[in-house]
């Protein structure tokens, strides 16, 4: 790994740019930096989830996800480097399948909510979806490694499934089902 930061502020970003791992500078509002920041935000939300009550069996799953998200951010910060690969995508799919298979089939949409940890999981899912949209936008002009996009897509699915798991482990009635407005006949 490169140099470690010993001084937190450098003043080099005062002009609205930030340095990438390859030495290039880019605008702080570029899609790449927006993607990096959103992945960082997602990782922080997972840290908040881990600070709350959670089944012990899920803690190593989320610890692994945090490490992969840090790798993913590193890949975005260092153009030309690849850290996320097909194996990471497969791992998330396997975790997702293992937990989803134990859940009853959905018959309604679910509103974000339930337990505190499940609610944070829903929030993390929505941030993950935003990260995916930014990566898709970025890919139009600045190619993004396909497994990165796939990983983020599967991760949002996992976060949805995990919110359901967390609610069911707490109380089978804590899932909040959507009650659509019934339109009055004309």
Buried (B, 14 or more C-beta within 10 A) or exposed (E): EEEEEEEEEEEEEEEEBBEBBEEEEBEEEBBBBBBBBBBBBBBBBBEEBBEBEBEEEBEEBBEBBBEBBBBBBBBBBBBEEEBBBEEBBBBBBEBBEEBBEEEEEEEEEBEBBBBBBBBBBBBBBBBBBBBBEBBBBBBEEBEBBEBBBBBBBBBBBBBBBBBBBBBBBBEEEBBBEEEEEEEEEE
